[in-house]
Amino acid sequence: MPRECDDIAYFAPQRDLALRPETELILGLVHYTDGVEGTRRRIATAKPILSDFAIATECGFGRCPAETIPELLRIHAQVADG
């Protein structure tokens, strides 16, 4: 999900998404530049449409500068703790 996008309309096309039971939906909601606050805002935006999902960075860790990895892991951990 783009960092600046916090519009529920972004997720509306997935309202009727039907996944197989063995499929886990993972949304790229974590961004280094706006941290925990931005991640929580994007989670709150997605929840009315998609009730069951995990979170990740937008493009994974492979494209992130190495020095940002510790902060990205901290954001994941802090958001997972509530």
PDB file of N, CA, C and O in Angstrom:
ATOM      1  N   MET A   1       0.850  -1.172   0.000  1.00  0.00           N
ATOM      2  CA  MET A   1       0.000   0.000   0.000  1.00  0.00           C
ATOM      3  C   MET A   1       0.890   1.228   0.000  1.00  0.00           C
ATOM      4  O   MET A   1       1.797   1.326   0.827  1.00  0.00           O
ATOM      5  N   PRO A   2       0.663   2.142  -0.882  1.00  0.00           N
ATOM      6  CA  PRO A   2       1.461   3.370  -0.890  1.00  0.00           C
ATOM      7  C   PRO A   2       1.372   4.088   0.460  1.00  0.00           C
ATOM      8  O   PRO A   2       0.316   4.119   1.093  1.00  0.00           O
ATOM      9  N   ARG A   3       2.473   4.649   0.874  1.00  0.00           N
ATOM     10  CA  ARG A   3       2.578   5.307   2.182  1.00  0.00           C
ATOM     11  C   ARG A   3       1.513   6.377   2.385  1.00  0.00           C
ATOM     12  O   ARG A   3       0.925   6.467   3.463  1.00  0.00           O
ATOM     13  N   GLU A   4       1.263   7.177   1.378  1.00  0.00           N
ATOM     14  CA  GLU A   4       0.329   8.297   1.528  1.00  0.00           C
ATOM     15  C   GLU A   4      -1.129   7.887   1.408  1.00  0.00           C
ATOM     16  O   GLU A   4      -2.019   8.715   1.602  1.00  0.00           O
ATOM     17  N   CYS A   5      -1.385   6.649   1.096  1.00  0.00           N
ATOM     18  CA  CYS A   5      -2.756   6.198   0.894  1.00  0.00           C
ATOM     19  C   CYS A   5      -3.360   5.698   2.211  1.00  0.00           C
ATOM     20  O   CYS A   5      -2.887   4.723   2.793  1.00  0.00           O
ATOM     21  N   ASP A   6      -4.387   6.367   2.656  1.00  0.00           N
ATOM     22  CA  ASP A   6      -5.111   5.904   3.842  1.00  0.00           C
ATOM     23  C   ASP A   6      -6.622   6.021   3.604  1.00  0.00           C
ATOM     24  O   ASP A   6      -7.403   6.345   4.498  1.00  0.00           O
ATOM     25  N   ASP A   7      -6.980   5.745   2.369  1.00  0.00           N
ATOM     26  CA  ASP A   7      -8.363   5.857   1.913  1.00  0.00           C
ATOM     27  C   ASP A   7      -8.976   4.459   1.826  1.00  0.00           C
ATOM     28  O   ASP A   7      -8.417   3.577   1.173  1.00  0.00           O
ATOM     29  N   ILE A   8     -10.101   4.256   2.468  1.00  0.00           N
ATOM     30  CA  ILE A   8     -10.756   2.947   2.462  1.00  0.00           C
ATOM     31  C   ILE A   8     -11.105   2.501   1.042  1.00  0.00           C
ATOM     32  O   ILE A   8     -11.204   1.302   0.781  1.00  0.00           O
ATOM     33  N   ALA A   9     -11.287   3.430   0.142  1.00  0.00           N
ATOM     34  CA  ALA A   9     -11.592   3.083  -1.255  1.00  0.00           C
ATOM     35  C   ALA A   9     -10.465   2.276  -1.889  1.00  0.00           C
ATOM     36  O   ALA A   9     -10.705   1.508  -2.821  1.00  0.00           O
ATOM     37  N   TYR A  10      -9.256   2.438  -1.403  1.00  0.00           N
ATOM     38  CA  TYR A  10      -8.124   1.672  -1.915  1.00  0.00           C
ATOM     39  C   TYR A  10      -8.366   0.169  -1.733  1.00  0.00           C
ATOM     40  O   TYR A  10      -7.996  -0.628  -2.594  1.00  0.00           O
ATOM     41  N   PHE A  11      -8.985  -0.214  -0.617  1.00  0.00           N
ATOM     42  CA  PHE A  11      -9.227  -1.621  -0.316  1.00  0.00           C
ATOM     43  C   PHE A  11     -10.588  -2.122  -0.805  1.00  0.00           C
ATOM     44  O   PHE A  11     -10.816  -3.331  -0.836  1.00  0.00           O
ATOM     45  N   ALA A  12     -11.480  -1.235  -1.179  1.00  0.00           N
ATOM     46  CA  ALA A  12     -12.840  -1.620  -1.560  1.00  0.00           C
ATOM     47  C   ALA A  12     -12.901  -2.729  -2.614  1.00  0.00           C
ATOM     48  O   ALA A  12     -13.772  -3.593  -2.508  1.00  0.00           O
ATOM     49  N   PRO A  13     -12.031  -2.753  -3.618  1.00  0.00           N
ATOM     50  CA  PRO A  13     -12.105  -3.837  -4.605  1.00  0.00           C
ATOM     51  C   PRO A  13     -11.886  -5.233  -3.994  1.00  0.00           C
ATOM     52  O   PRO A  13     -12.274  -6.231  -4.601  1.00  0.00           O
ATOM     53  N   GLN A  14     -11.285  -5.313  -2.832  1.00  0.00           N
ATOM     54  CA  GLN A  14     -11.042  -6.608  -2.189  1.00  0.00           C
ATOM     55  C   GLN A  14     -12.159  -7.024  -1.233  1.00  0.00           C
ATOM     56  O   GLN A  14     -12.029  -8.037  -0.546  1.00  0.00           O
ATOM     57  N   ARG A  15     -13.223  -6.282  -1.178  1.00  0.00           N
ATOM     58  CA  ARG A  15     -14.322  -6.569  -0.251  1.00  0.00           C
ATOM     59  C   ARG A  15     -14.827  -8.006  -0.380  1.00  0.00           C
ATOM     60  O   ARG A  15     -15.131  -8.643   0.628  1.00  0.00           O
ATOM     61  N   ASP A  16     -14.917  -8.509  -1.573  1.00  0.00           N
ATOM     62  CA  ASP A  16     -15.437  -9.858  -1.805  1.00  0.00           C
ATOM     63  C   ASP A  16     -14.329 -10.873  -2.100  1.00  0.00           C
ATOM     64  O   ASP A  16     -14.580 -11.920  -2.697  1.00  0.00           O
ATOM     65  N   LEU A  17     -13.127 -10.559  -1.684  1.00  0.00           N
ATOM     66  CA  LEU A  17     -11.995 -11.455  -1.905  1.00  0.00           C
ATOM     67  C   LEU A  17     -12.249 -12.793  -1.214  1.00  0.00           C
ATOM     68  O   LEU A  17     -12.523 -12.838  -0.015  1.00  0.00           O
ATOM     69  N   ALA A  18     -12.156 -13.863  -1.965  1.00  0.00           N
ATOM     70  CA  ALA A  18     -12.368 -15.208  -1.419  1.00  0.00           C
ATOM     71  C   ALA A  18     -11.060 -15.984  -1.548  1.00  0.00           C
ATOM     72  O   ALA A  18     -10.659 -16.377  -2.643  1.00  0.00           O
ATOM     73  N   LEU A  19     -10.412 -16.194  -0.422  1.00  0.00           N
ATOM     74  CA  LEU A  19      -9.139 -16.906  -0.411  1.00  0.00           C
ATOM     75  C   LEU A  19      -9.337 -18.359  -0.007  1.00  0.00           C
ATOM     76  O   LEU A  19     -10.263 -18.687   0.735  1.00  0.00           O
ATOM     77  N   ARG A  20      -8.484 -19.202  -0.488  1.00  0.00           N
ATOM     78  CA  ARG A  20      -8.511 -20.595  -0.067  1.00  0.00           C
ATOM     79  C   ARG A  20      -8.065 -20.661   1.389  1.00  0.00           C
ATOM     80  O   ARG A  20      -7.301 -19.801   1.827  1.00  0.00           O
ATOM     81  N   PRO A  21      -8.511 -21.641   2.143  1.00  0.00           N
ATOM     82  CA  PRO A  21      -8.182 -21.726   3.570  1.00  0.00           C
ATOM     83  C   PRO A  21      -6.675 -21.737   3.862  1.00  0.00           C
ATOM     84  O   PRO A  21      -6.245 -21.253   4.909  1.00  0.00           O
ATOM     85  N   GLU A  22      -5.887 -22.278   2.958  1.00  0.00           N
ATOM     86  CA  GLU A  22      -4.441 -22.351   3.185  1.00  0.00           C
ATOM     87  C   GLU A  22      -3.697 -21.083   2.776  1.00  0.00           C
ATOM     88  O   GLU A  22      -2.473 -21.016   2.886  1.00  0.00           O
ATOM     89  N   THR A  23      -4.429 -20.087   2.308  1.00  0.00           N
ATOM     90  CA  THR A  23      -3.824 -18.842   1.847  1.00  0.00           C
ATOM     91  C   THR A  23      -3.837 -17.793   2.950  1.00  0.00           C
ATOM     92  O   THR A  23      -4.869 -17.542   3.573  1.00  0.00           O
ATOM     93  N   GLU A  24      -2.683 -17.188   3.182  1.00  0.00           N
ATOM     94  CA  GLU A  24      -2.575 -16.099   4.153  1.00  0.00           C
ATOM     95  C   GLU A  24      -2.401 -14.791   3.388  1.00  0.00           C
ATOM     96  O   GLU A  24      -1.489 -14.659   2.572  1.00  0.00           O
ATOM     97  N   LEU A  25      -3.261 -13.845   3.649  1.00  0.00           N
ATOM     98  CA  LEU A  25      -3.183 -12.536   3.019  1.00  0.00           C
ATOM     99  C   LEU A  25      -2.195 -11.679   3.809  1.00  0.00           C
ATOM    100  O   LEU A  25      -2.321 -11.530   5.025  1.00  0.00           O
ATOM    101  N   ILE A  26      -1.218 -11.125   3.109  1.00  0.00           N
ATOM    102  CA  ILE A  26      -0.216 -10.263   3.738  1.00  0.00           C
ATOM    103  C   ILE A  26      -0.222  -8.936   2.996  1.00  0.00           C
ATOM    104  O   ILE A  26      -0.032  -8.889   1.781  1.00  0.00           O
ATOM    105  N   LEU A  27      -0.441  -7.865   3.735  1.00  0.00           N
ATOM    106  CA  LEU A  27      -0.513  -6.526   3.149  1.00  0.00           C
ATOM    107  C   LEU A  27       0.760  -5.749   3.435  1.00  0.00           C
ATOM    108  O   LEU A  27       1.275  -5.778   4.552  1.00  0.00           O
ATOM    109  N   GLY A  28       1.260  -5.066   2.442  1.00  0.00           N
ATOM    110  CA  GLY A  28       2.468  -4.250   2.596  1.00  0.00           C
ATOM    111  C   GLY A  28       2.143  -2.892   3.190  1.00  0.00           C
ATOM    112  O   GLY A  28       2.042  -1.897   2.471  1.00  0.00           O
ATOM    113  N   LEU A  29       1.981  -2.856   4.495  1.00  0.00           N
ATOM    114  CA  LEU A  29       1.542  -1.640   5.184  1.00  0.00           C
ATOM    115  C   LEU A  29       2.646  -0.934   5.959  1.00  0.00           C
ATOM    116  O   LEU A  29       2.440   0.187   6.425  1.00  0.00           O
ATOM    117  N   VAL A  30       3.799  -1.550   6.110  1.00  0.00           N
ATOM    118  CA  VAL A  30       4.881  -0.992   6.927  1.00  0.00           C
ATOM    119  C   VAL A  30       5.818  -0.170   6.047  1.00  0.00           C
ATOM    120  O   VAL A  30       6.355  -0.661   5.054  1.00  0.00           O
ATOM    121  N   HIS A  31       5.999   1.084   6.431  1.00  0.00           N
ATOM    122  CA  HIS A  31       6.929   1.981   5.743  1.00  0.00           C
ATOM    123  C   HIS A  31       7.894   2.575   6.766  1.00  0.00           C
ATOM    124  O   HIS A  31       7.490   3.001   7.848  1.00  0.00           O
ATOM    125  N   TYR A  32       9.146   2.593   6.411  1.00  0.00           N
ATOM    126  CA  TYR A  32      10.191   3.151   7.271  1.00  0.00           C
ATOM    127  C   TYR A  32       9.934   4.623   7.584  1.00  0.00           C
ATOM    128  O   TYR A  32      10.195   5.076   8.699  1.00  0.00           O
ATOM    129  N   THR A  33       9.431   5.359   6.622  1.00  0.00           N
ATOM    130  CA  THR A  33       9.349   6.811   6.744  1.00  0.00           C
ATOM    131  C   THR A  33       8.250   7.327   7.661  1.00  0.00           C
ATOM    132  O   THR A  33       8.328   8.468   8.115  1.00  0.00           O
ATOM    133  N   ASP A  34       7.224   6.521   7.948  1.00  0.00           N
ATOM    134  CA  ASP A  34       6.214   7.020   8.887  1.00  0.00           C
ATOM    135  C   ASP A  34       5.941   6.048  10.030  1.00  0.00           C
ATOM    136  O   ASP A  34       5.003   6.239  10.804  1.00  0.00           O
ATOM    137  N   GLY A  35       6.754   5.015  10.133  1.00  0.00           N
ATOM    138  CA  GLY A  35       6.822   4.173  11.312  1.00  0.00           C
ATOM    139  C   GLY A  35       5.535   3.550  11.821  1.00  0.00           C
ATOM    140  O   GLY A  35       4.636   3.195  11.058  1.00  0.00           O
ATOM    141  N   VAL A  36       5.480   3.433  13.140  1.00  0.00           N
ATOM    142  CA  VAL A  36       4.371   2.769  13.825  1.00  0.00           C
ATOM    143  C   VAL A  36       3.059   3.512  13.586  1.00  0.00           C
ATOM    144  O   VAL A  36       2.035   2.888  13.308  1.00  0.00           O
ATOM    145  N   GLU A  37       3.083   4.819  13.691  1.00  0.00           N
ATOM    146  CA  GLU A  37       1.854   5.607  13.526  1.00  0.00           C
ATOM    147  C   GLU A  37       1.238   5.399  12.142  1.00  0.00           C
ATOM    148  O   GLU A  37       0.037   5.154  12.031  1.00  0.00           O
ATOM    149  N   GLY A  38       2.041   5.493  11.104  1.00  0.00           N
ATOM    150  CA  GLY A  38       1.535   5.297   9.750  1.00  0.00           C
ATOM    151  C   GLY A  38       1.064   3.874   9.518  1.00  0.00           C
ATOM    152  O   GLY A  38       0.051   3.648   8.856  1.00  0.00           O
ATOM    153  N   THR A  39       1.807   2.908  10.067  1.00  0.00           N
ATOM    154  CA  THR A  39       1.416   1.505   9.911  1.00  0.00           C
ATOM    155  C   THR A  39       0.078   1.252  10.582  1.00  0.00           C
ATOM    156  O   THR A  39      -0.789   0.591  10.011  1.00  0.00           O
ATOM    157  N   ARG A  40      -0.094   1.770  11.781  1.00  0.00           N
ATOM    158  CA  ARG A  40      -1.383   1.595  12.478  1.00  0.00           C
ATOM    159  C   ARG A  40      -2.524   2.275  11.734  1.00  0.00           C
ATOM    160  O   ARG A  40      -3.644   1.764  11.714  1.00  0.00           O
ATOM    161  N   ARG A  41      -2.251   3.415  11.126  1.00  0.00           N
ATOM    162  CA  ARG A  41      -3.283   4.111  10.355  1.00  0.00           C
ATOM    163  C   ARG A  41      -3.706   3.264   9.152  1.00  0.00           C
ATOM    164  O   ARG A  41      -4.897   3.150   8.860  1.00  0.00           O
ATOM    165  N   ARG A  42      -2.734   2.672   8.456  1.00  0.00           N
ATOM    166  CA  ARG A  42      -3.057   1.843   7.297  1.00  0.00           C
ATOM    167  C   ARG A  42      -3.773   0.555   7.713  1.00  0.00           C
ATOM    168  O   ARG A  42      -4.668   0.092   7.006  1.00  0.00           O
ATOM    169  N   ILE A  43      -3.389  -0.027   8.852  1.00  0.00           N
ATOM    170  CA  ILE A  43      -4.090  -1.210   9.364  1.00  0.00           C
ATOM    171  C   ILE A  43      -5.545  -0.862   9.643  1.00  0.00           C
ATOM    172  O   ILE A  43      -6.450  -1.604   9.262  1.00  0.00           O
ATOM    173  N   ALA A  44      -5.768   0.265  10.305  1.00  0.00           N
ATOM    174  CA  ALA A  44      -7.139   0.687  10.624  1.00  0.00           C
ATOM    175  C   ALA A  44      -7.951   0.933   9.359  1.00  0.00           C
ATOM    176  O   ALA A  44      -9.158   0.692   9.341  1.00  0.00           O
ATOM    177  N   THR A  45      -7.305   1.406   8.309  1.00  0.00           N
ATOM    178  CA  THR A  45      -7.994   1.636   7.045  1.00  0.00           C
ATOM    179  C   THR A  45      -8.383   0.319   6.383  1.00  0.00           C
ATOM    180  O   THR A  45      -9.457   0.219   5.789  1.00  0.00           O
ATOM    181  N   ALA A  46      -7.530  -0.683   6.479  1.00  0.00           N
ATOM    182  CA  ALA A  46      -7.779  -1.975   5.818  1.00  0.00           C
ATOM    183  C   ALA A  46      -8.810  -2.826   6.554  1.00  0.00           C
ATOM    184  O   ALA A  46      -9.555  -3.569   5.914  1.00  0.00           O
ATOM    185  N   LYS A  47      -8.872  -2.736   7.877  1.00  0.00           N
ATOM    186  CA  LYS A  47      -9.700  -3.657   8.673  1.00  0.00           C
ATOM    187  C   LYS A  47     -11.183  -3.682   8.330  1.00  0.00           C
ATOM    188  O   LYS A  47     -11.767  -4.766   8.360  1.00  0.00           O
ATOM    189  N   PRO A  48     -11.828  -2.584   8.009  1.00  0.00           N
ATOM    190  CA  PRO A  48     -13.258  -2.683   7.661  1.00  0.00           C
ATOM    191  C   PRO A  48     -13.528  -3.529   6.410  1.00  0.00           C
ATOM    192  O   PRO A  48     -14.630  -4.048   6.237  1.00  0.00           O
ATOM    193  N   ILE A  49     -12.535  -3.662   5.554  1.00  0.00           N
ATOM    194  CA  ILE A  49     -12.691  -4.419   4.313  1.00  0.00           C
ATOM    195  C   ILE A  49     -12.104  -5.821   4.450  1.00  0.00           C
ATOM    196  O   ILE A  49     -12.715  -6.803   4.030  1.00  0.00           O
ATOM    197  N   LEU A  50     -10.924  -5.904   5.037  1.00  0.00           N
ATOM    198  CA  LEU A  50     -10.186  -7.169   5.150  1.00  0.00           C
ATOM    199  C   LEU A  50      -9.930  -7.450   6.623  1.00  0.00           C
ATOM    200  O   LEU A  50      -9.065  -6.820   7.232  1.00  0.00           O
ATOM    201  N   SER A  51     -10.651  -8.362   7.187  1.00  0.00           N
ATOM    202  CA  SER A  51     -10.566  -8.565   8.634  1.00  0.00           C
ATOM    203  C   SER A  51      -9.401  -9.436   9.076  1.00  0.00           C
ATOM    204  O   SER A  51      -8.984  -9.352  10.231  1.00  0.00           O
ATOM    205  N   ASP A  52      -8.866 -10.265   8.196  1.00  0.00           N
ATOM    206  CA  ASP A  52      -7.822 -11.204   8.590  1.00  0.00           C
ATOM    207  C   ASP A  52      -6.626 -11.077   7.657  1.00  0.00           C
ATOM    208  O   ASP A  52      -6.666 -11.539   6.516  1.00  0.00           O
ATOM    209  N   PHE A  53      -5.560 -10.447   8.149  1.00  0.00           N
ATOM    210  CA  PHE A  53      -4.368 -10.285   7.328  1.00  0.00           C
ATOM    211  C   PHE A  53      -3.148 -10.097   8.222  1.00  0.00           C
ATOM    212  O   PHE A  53      -3.251  -9.696   9.381  1.00  0.00           O
ATOM    213  N   ALA A  54      -2.006 -10.395   7.651  1.00  0.00           N
ATOM    214  CA  ALA A  54      -0.722 -10.123   8.292  1.00  0.00           C
ATOM    215  C   ALA A  54      -0.135  -8.877   7.625  1.00  0.00           C
ATOM    216  O   ALA A  54      -0.656  -8.401   6.616  1.00  0.00           O
ATOM    217  N   ILE A  55       0.939  -8.360   8.191  1.00  0.00           N
ATOM    218  CA  ILE A  55       1.546  -7.164   7.614  1.00  0.00           C
ATOM    219  C   ILE A  55       2.992  -7.437   7.221  1.00  0.00           C
ATOM    220  O   ILE A  55       3.640  -8.352   7.730  1.00  0.00           O
ATOM    221  N   ALA A  56       3.471  -6.613   6.300  1.00  0.00           N
ATOM    222  CA  ALA A  56       4.840  -6.678   5.823  1.00  0.00           C
ATOM    223  C   ALA A  56       5.216  -5.283   5.327  1.00  0.00           C
ATOM    224  O   ALA A  56       4.396  -4.365   5.337  1.00  0.00           O
ATOM    225  N   THR A  57       6.456  -5.141   4.897  1.00  0.00           N
ATOM    226  CA  THR A  57       6.835  -3.899   4.233  1.00  0.00           C
ATOM    227  C   THR A  57       6.228  -3.917   2.828  1.00  0.00           C
ATOM    228  O   THR A  57       5.802  -4.961   2.335  1.00  0.00           O
ATOM    229  N   GLU A  58       6.200  -2.769   2.212  1.00  0.00           N
ATOM    230  CA  GLU A  58       5.554  -2.660   0.900  1.00  0.00           C
ATOM    231  C   GLU A  58       6.210  -3.556  -0.148  1.00  0.00           C
ATOM    232  O   GLU A  58       5.512  -4.195  -0.935  1.00  0.00           O
ATOM    233  N   CYS A  59       7.526  -3.609  -0.170  1.00  0.00           N
ATOM    234  CA  CYS A  59       8.226  -4.398  -1.201  1.00  0.00           C
ATOM    235  C   CYS A  59       9.174  -5.430  -0.587  1.00  0.00           C
ATOM    236  O   CYS A  59      10.082  -5.913  -1.263  1.00  0.00           O
ATOM    237  N   GLY A  60       8.974  -5.765   0.663  1.00  0.00           N
ATOM    238  CA  GLY A  60       9.886  -6.699   1.313  1.00  0.00           C
ATOM    239  C   GLY A  60      11.147  -5.995   1.798  1.00  0.00           C
ATOM    240  O   GLY A  60      11.298  -4.783   1.640  1.00  0.00           O
ATOM    241  N   PHE A  61      12.040  -6.764   2.385  1.00  0.00           N
ATOM    242  CA  PHE A  61      13.276  -6.185   2.911  1.00  0.00           C
ATOM    243  C   PHE A  61      14.392  -6.120   1.872  1.00  0.00           C
ATOM    244  O   PHE A  61      15.364  -5.388   2.059  1.00  0.00           O
ATOM    245  N   GLY A  62      14.268  -6.867   0.794  1.00  0.00           N
ATOM    246  CA  GLY A  62      15.332  -6.958  -0.196  1.00  0.00           C
ATOM    247  C   GLY A  62      15.676  -5.646  -0.873  1.00  0.00           C
ATOM    248  O   GLY A  62      16.811  -5.455  -1.311  1.00  0.00           O
ATOM    249  N   ARG A  63      14.725  -4.748  -0.964  1.00  0.00           N
ATOM    250  CA  ARG A  63      14.950  -3.463  -1.637  1.00  0.00           C
ATOM    251  C   ARG A  63      15.231  -2.330  -0.657  1.00  0.00           C
ATOM    252  O   ARG A  63      15.434  -1.189  -1.073  1.00  0.00           O
ATOM    253  N   CYS A  64      15.244  -2.628   0.619  1.00  0.00           N
ATOM    254  CA  CYS A  64      15.460  -1.604   1.634  1.00  0.00           C
ATOM    255  C   CYS A  64      16.953  -1.439   1.897  1.00  0.00           C
ATOM    256  O   CYS A  64      17.698  -2.419   1.888  1.00  0.00           O
ATOM    257  N   PRO A  65      17.390  -0.210   2.131  1.00  0.00           N
ATOM    258  CA  PRO A  65      18.785  -0.032   2.541  1.00  0.00           C
ATOM    259  C   PRO A  65      19.030  -0.791   3.849  1.00  0.00           C
ATOM    260  O   PRO A  65      18.182  -0.786   4.741  1.00  0.00           O
ATOM    261  N   ALA A  66      20.163  -1.424   3.957  1.00  0.00           N
ATOM    262  CA  ALA A  66      20.488  -2.264   5.120  1.00  0.00           C
ATOM    263  C   ALA A  66      20.321  -1.518   6.435  1.00  0.00           C
ATOM    264  O   ALA A  66      19.906  -2.111   7.431  1.00  0.00           O
ATOM    265  N   GLU A  67      20.632  -0.248   6.454  1.00  0.00           N
ATOM    266  CA  GLU A  67      20.561   0.512   7.715  1.00  0.00           C
ATOM    267  C   GLU A  67      19.123   0.731   8.191  1.00  0.00           C
ATOM    268  O   GLU A  67      18.914   1.098   9.348  1.00  0.00           O
ATOM    269  N   THR A  68      18.133   0.515   7.328  1.00  0.00           N
ATOM    270  CA  THR A  68      16.739   0.690   7.749  1.00  0.00           C
ATOM    271  C   THR A  68      16.126  -0.588   8.330  1.00  0.00           C
ATOM    272  O   THR A  68      15.057  -0.535   8.940  1.00  0.00           O
ATOM    273  N   ILE A  69      16.775  -1.710   8.152  1.00  0.00           N
ATOM    274  CA  ILE A  69      16.205  -2.998   8.583  1.00  0.00           C
ATOM    275  C   ILE A  69      15.906  -3.041  10.083  1.00  0.00           C
ATOM    276  O   ILE A  69      14.815  -3.468  10.459  1.00  0.00           O
ATOM    277  N   PRO A  70      16.834  -2.616  10.962  1.00  0.00           N
ATOM    278  CA  PRO A  70      16.498  -2.667  12.396  1.00  0.00           C
ATOM    279  C   PRO A  70      15.235  -1.875  12.753  1.00  0.00           C
ATOM    280  O   PRO A  70      14.428  -2.335  13.561  1.00  0.00           O
ATOM    281  N   GLU A  71      15.058  -0.701  12.164  1.00  0.00           N
ATOM    282  CA  GLU A  71      13.864   0.101  12.452  1.00  0.00           C
ATOM    283  C   GLU A  71      12.615  -0.568  11.880  1.00  0.00           C
ATOM    284  O   GLU A  71      11.568  -0.562  12.527  1.00  0.00           O
ATOM    285  N   LEU A  72      12.703  -1.133  10.699  1.00  0.00           N
ATOM    286  CA  LEU A  72      11.559  -1.839  10.123  1.00  0.00           C
ATOM    287  C   LEU A  72      11.154  -3.030  10.986  1.00  0.00           C
ATOM    288  O   LEU A  72       9.964  -3.286  11.168  1.00  0.00           O
ATOM    289  N   LEU A  73      12.123  -3.752  11.512  1.00  0.00           N
ATOM    290  CA  LEU A  73      11.815  -4.870  12.405  1.00  0.00           C
ATOM    291  C   LEU A  73      11.171  -4.366  13.696  1.00  0.00           C
ATOM    292  O   LEU A  73      10.251  -4.996  14.218  1.00  0.00           O
ATOM    293  N   ARG A  74      11.650  -3.234  14.210  1.00  0.00           N
ATOM    294  CA  ARG A  74      11.054  -2.643  15.411  1.00  0.00           C
ATOM    295  C   ARG A  74       9.607  -2.250  15.159  1.00  0.00           C
ATOM    296  O   ARG A  74       8.743  -2.479  16.006  1.00  0.00           O
ATOM    297  N   ILE A  75       9.341  -1.663  14.006  1.00  0.00           N
ATOM    298  CA  ILE A  75       7.969  -1.278  13.657  1.00  0.00           C
ATOM    299  C   ILE A  75       7.079  -2.521  13.605  1.00  0.00           C
ATOM    300  O   ILE A  75       5.989  -2.521  14.177  1.00  0.00           O
ATOM    301  N   HIS A  76       7.523  -3.558  12.939  1.00  0.00           N
ATOM    302  CA  HIS A  76       6.744  -4.807  12.871  1.00  0.00           C
ATOM    303  C   HIS A  76       6.437  -5.311  14.284  1.00  0.00           C
ATOM    304  O   HIS A  76       5.295  -5.641  14.600  1.00  0.00           O
ATOM    305  N   ALA A  77       7.464  -5.365  15.123  1.00  0.00           N
ATOM    306  CA  ALA A  77       7.297  -5.902  16.483  1.00  0.00           C
ATOM    307  C   ALA A  77       6.354  -5.035  17.310  1.00  0.00           C
ATOM    308  O   ALA A  77       5.499  -5.558  18.024  1.00  0.00           O
ATOM    309  N   GLN A  78       6.499  -3.731  17.222  1.00  0.00           N
ATOM    310  CA  GLN A  78       5.665  -2.831  18.017  1.00  0.00           C
ATOM    311  C   GLN A  78       4.209  -2.902  17.583  1.00  0.00           C
ATOM    312  O   GLN A  78       3.317  -2.895  18.431  1.00  0.00           O
ATOM    313  N   VAL A  79       3.954  -2.968  16.307  1.00  0.00           N
ATOM    314  CA  VAL A  79       2.591  -3.058  15.810  1.00  0.00           C
ATOM    315  C   VAL A  79       1.981  -4.408  16.182  1.00  0.00           C
ATOM    316  O   VAL A  79       0.798  -4.482  16.514  1.00  0.00           O
ATOM    317  N   ALA A  80       2.777  -5.469  16.129  1.00  0.00           N
ATOM    318  CA  ALA A  80       2.287  -6.808  16.475  1.00  0.00           C
ATOM    319  C   ALA A  80       1.920  -6.890  17.956  1.00  0.00           C
ATOM    320  O   ALA A  80       1.039  -7.663  18.333  1.00  0.00           O
ATOM    321  N   ASP A  81       2.586  -6.101  18.793  1.00  0.00           N
ATOM    322  CA  ASP A  81       2.300  -6.096  20.226  1.00  0.00           C
ATOM    323  C   ASP A  81       1.051  -5.296  20.565  1.00  0.00           C
ATOM    324  O   ASP A  81       0.604  -5.299  21.712  1.00  0.00           O
ATOM    325  N   GLY A  82       0.499  -4.626  19.598  1.00  0.00           N
ATOM    326  CA  GLY A  82      -0.721  -3.863  19.842  1.00  0.00           C
ATOM    327  C   GLY A  82      -0.440  -2.444  19.778  1.00  0.00           C
ATOM    328  O   GLY A  82      -1.344  -1.627  19.958  1.00  0.00           O
TER     329      GLY A  82
END
